[in-house]
């Protein structure tokens, strides 16, 4: 009887490695792998980026932003236009060097994101940046305005070209 049970157990546990179950690859925002945490510089924790990234990973992007890519080439003229817009609309909060330390940043809670850090990370895709600039802080309850009502699409893409040129890897 013992031998019979042993044989049943042996047969039941048998199988080749090829027969093992595998987990199918995930699609959508969950497929992004977390990068090793190097984080923003000590003392400059970035709650806005963490909340926005969390929202992106859990819910993905609204359909109007998903899969968007910059339709413009990074010409000197467009990068210059993006710089002008950044200086006019973004620098007061994000600062000249993109560190989130502009003149009005100290009065904001949460503090503005450190763009000089974010732009070096894989999260800084065209669709993510375009969504962030377009919708502003409303989805995560920060003070950033929604620039879709202020800037044309071309101007928002120009800002992204400037951010990549100025702060990108």
C-alpha positions in Angstrom: 0.0 0.0 0.0 2.8 2.4 0.9 4.5 1.6 -2.4 1.3 2.3 -4.3 0.8 5.7 -2.5 4.5 6.5 -3.2 4.1 5.8 -6.9 0.9 7.9 -7.1 2.7 10.8 -5.4 5.7 10.4 -7.7 3.5 10.4 -10.8 1.5 13.3 -9.5 4.6 15.4 -8.9 6.2 14.5 -12.2 6.6 16.7 -15.2 9.3 18.4 -17.1 10.3 22.0 -16.6 8.7 22.8 -19.9 5.3 21.9 -18.4 5.6 24.4 -15.5 3.1 27.2 -15.5 4.4 30.6 -16.5 3.1 34.0 -15.8 2.1 35.8 -19.0 3.7 39.2 -19.4 1.6 42.1 -18.1 0.5 44.8 -20.4 -0.2 48.5 -19.6 1.3 50.7 -16.9 2.1 47.7 -14.7 4.7 46.4 -17.1 7.1 49.2 -16.0 9.7 47.9 -13.7 10.7 49.8 -10.7 14.2 51.1 -11.0 16.6 50.8 -8.1 15.9 53.6 -5.7 18.4 56.3 -5.9 15.8 58.9 -5.2 16.0 62.6 -5.1 18.8 64.2 -3.1 18.4 63.7 0.7 16.1 66.4 2.1 14.3 66.8 -1.2 11.7 64.1 -1.1 9.3 64.5 -4.0 5.8 63.7 -2.9 4.3 65.0 -6.2 6.3 62.7 -8.3 5.6 59.7 -6.1 1.9 60.4 -6.1 1.8 61.0 -9.9 3.8 57.9 -10.6 1.6 55.8 -8.2 -1.5 57.1 -10.0 0.0 56.3 -13.4 1.0 52.8 -12.3 -2.4 52.0 -10.8 -4.7 53.6 -13.3 -2.6 54.2 -16.4 -3.2 57.3 -18.5 -6.5 58.8 -19.7 -7.1 57.5 -23.2 -6.4 61.0 -24.7 -2.8 60.7 -23.5 -2.0 57.0 -23.7 0.6 56.3 -26.4 1.2 59.9 -27.3 4.6 60.7 -28.7 6.1 64.1 -29.5 5.3 64.8 -33.2 8.0 67.5 -33.4 11.7 67.1 -34.0 14.0 68.8 -31.5 14.9 71.8 -33.6 16.9 74.8 -32.0 13.8 77.0 -32.6 11.4 74.7 -30.8 13.8 74.0 -27.9 14.2 77.8 -27.6 10.4 78.2 -27.6 10.2 75.5 -24.9 12.8 77.4 -22.8 10.9 80.7 -23.1 7.7 78.9 -22.0 9.5 77.2 -19.1 10.9 80.5 -17.9 7.5 82.2 -18.1 5.3 79.4 -16.7 7.4 76.8 -14.9 10.6 78.3 -13.4 8.8 80.2 -10.6 7.9 76.8 -9.0 10.4 74.3 -10.5 13.4 76.7 -10.4 16.0 77.6 -13.0 17.8 74.2 -12.6 14.5 72.2 -12.4 15.1 71.2 -8.7 11.7 72.2 -7.5 13.2 75.1 -5.6 11.8 78.1 -7.5 10.9 81.4 -5.6 7.3 80.2 -4.9 8.1 76.6 -4.1 8.6 77.1 -0.4 4.9 78.1 0.0 3.6 75.0 -1.8 2.5 71.7 -0.3 3.4 69.4 -1.9 6.6 70.9 -3.2 7.1 71.0 -7.0 8.8 68.0 -8.6 12.5 67.9 -9.2 12.6 67.8 -13.0 16.3 67.5 -13.1 15.8 64.1 -11.4 12.6 62.9 -13.2 14.0 63.6 -16.6 16.8 61.1 -16.1 14.3 58.3 -15.2 12.4 55.9 -17.5 9.1 57.3 -16.3 9.8 60.5 -18.3 8.0 59.2 -21.4 6.4 61.6 -23.9 2.9 60.4 -22.9 3.6 60.8 -19.2 5.2 64.3 -19.6 2.4 65.5 -21.9 -0.3 64.3 -19.5 1.5 65.9 -16.5 1.9 69.3 -18.3 -1.6 69.1 -19.8 -3.6 68.1 -16.6 -1.3 69.8 -14.1 -1.7 68.8 -10.4 -5.5 68.3 -10.3 -5.3 64.5 -10.5 -2.9 64.4 -7.4 -4.1 67.6 -5.6 -1.0 69.7 -6.2 -1.0 73.4 -7.2 0.3 72.9 -10.7 -2.1 74.5 -13.2 -3.5 72.5 -16.1 -1.7 73.9 -19.1 -4.0 72.4 -21.7 -6.2 75.4 -21.1 -3.2 77.8 -21.3 -0.7 76.5 -23.8 -1.2 75.1 -27.3 -0.3 71.5 -27.9 2.7 72.6 -29.9 3.9 74.7 -27.0 3.5 71.9 -24.5 5.5 69.6 -26.8 8.1 72.4 -27.1 8.4 72.4 -23.3 9.0 68.7 -23.3 11.7 69.1 -26.0 13.4 71.8 -23.7 13.1 69.6 -20.6 14.8 66.7 -22.5 17.5 69.0 -23.8 18.2 70.8 -20.5 17.7 68.0 -17.9 17.6 64.7 -19.9 20.3 62.0 -19.6 
